[in-house]
Amino acid sequence: MVTLTAPESTANTAPEARVPESTTVDLAVTSVRELNQAIHNAADGQAWTVTNPGGKHSLAVGIDADIAVTIEGHAGYYAAGMHQKGGVTITGNAGVGLAENIMSGRIHVTGDASQSAAATGHGGLVVIDGNAGARCGISMKGVDIVVGGNIGHMSAFMAQAGRLVVCGDAGDALGDSIYEARIYVKGTVASLGADCVEKPLREEHLAELAELLAAAGRTDNPADFKRYGSARNLYHFHVDNSTAY
Amino acid sequence: MCGIAALQLRNPSLHPRMGSLLSSMLCQIVDRGPDSAGLAVYNTPGLVSEGTSTLSLLGRDQGITTAAITAGVAALLPSDAQAAVQVVGDTTLVSAAVGTDLLVKAVSETLRGSTIIGRGEHVAVMKSVGHPMEIAADHGLEAMAGSQGLSHTRMATESAVTAGGSHPFSVADDLCLVHNGSFSNHATVRRDLRREGVVFDSDNDTEVGARYVASRLKQGDTLEEALVNLGKVLDGFYTLVVTTADSMAVVRDPIACKPAIIAETDDYVAMASEYRALAGLPGIDNARIFEPEPGKVYTWSL
């Protein structure tokens, strides 16, 4: 059984004063499986608060309703994976594989995220206020990622679509074997991966960057960023390489 | 996979709780390596004492009674050596007021088939096959006091599931090493070390790492230098934790294949494979929590 500790009913209050009722799930007494089942059964518009997450894995995964989930504390591996609708806010750090394969919706981490954040994400927005570890946005396929701090090595590896915004520095081999995603970095890039190059920051890029930064609640100046993307040299086999095998 | 949990207590008032804190951490990494486990505890009263060398031997049954071991070892040592033997869980501890080299010689002669899994003035090492929490309970970890503790749960990949293949590997005085990952060129490095005269107990890849670190330290490297050198010589995936009598080091391979997270407060430094192992530590809400960067050696001394 999920332990439901909803606040006083707001049914009798005037509509303009109504605050969404939040259901609290305490993971000190409720299992992760029960939490995930409960939010899979949730209806659009609901708010859920998860307390005592204790770094447990697979929290708030597979959400397919327009709900707002707040995890108060640190989450373990694969938090908010396969996210479809609504939003998840983690007021703490997230472990490996945050928002893995996110399809749409919004994930916000106020602390740091470990490796492979938003890996293979198809859509939606992932905001990490702190740093992200290695392989951030690996194989991203349309997700937007905004990182307030630094990202680790091999980020956006084989990225296919989407935007990755980094307000700090990027680690080694950024965008290695990238297809078509756009990467914006404000700080330094330790090194670019194979076929990833710096590209001009045109008006349309400044505009989309401003939009992404605003969506992430950030005040950075888009003009301070550099843009990186695919040189498109790995798209086709190059005949000069035929003797290399 | 494999799981690691390590704790260095800066605040002596936490020393009585070392075992219970380490046990609570270990409990959260069992899933990462349920086949066997090992523990190293430092300055634990009742197991080791100042001015005395202690050897940890694999197994509770050494083939002869503890009285016979005591008598056999005592006969080979000076008369004031005060040799003592006790069995803790699945580990036999032999101690005497002599240098470790002399004690190793005496124990090896008395118990020819024995495997020494720990040695030094400050450390006791315990390892076995089975569920990690049962191994910890069998050895009475919960009640142990101490200044540092190191635990490892193993999911074996490079060598057999045996107590001897469990971590930590302790191959020099008060030095312990645990490993999550695998070394790919361990056979080459083992051959090189053998040529230098180093003797191995197992076919395990991690033992090569431990012997390499011990060899570097013997040649005058600091702990940090030894681990930087390890990164140049050993290839593979690794998160390593190395402890000595008064320090602890953490290093991850340069591409960070294996996880690690560290929590630091004025009272302790704790490292684990996953945050959930740190979640129950006192004052964790105000700890500085970070993932060690790839290829960077972190050290803390008491």
Interface residues (C-beta under 8 A of the other chain):
Chain A: G54 G55 K56 H57 H74 G76 Y77 N93 G95 V96 D112 S114 Q115 G133 A134 G152 H153 M154
Chain B: Q28 I255 A256 P259 I261 E274 Y275 R276 A277 L278 A279 G280 I289 F290 E291 P294
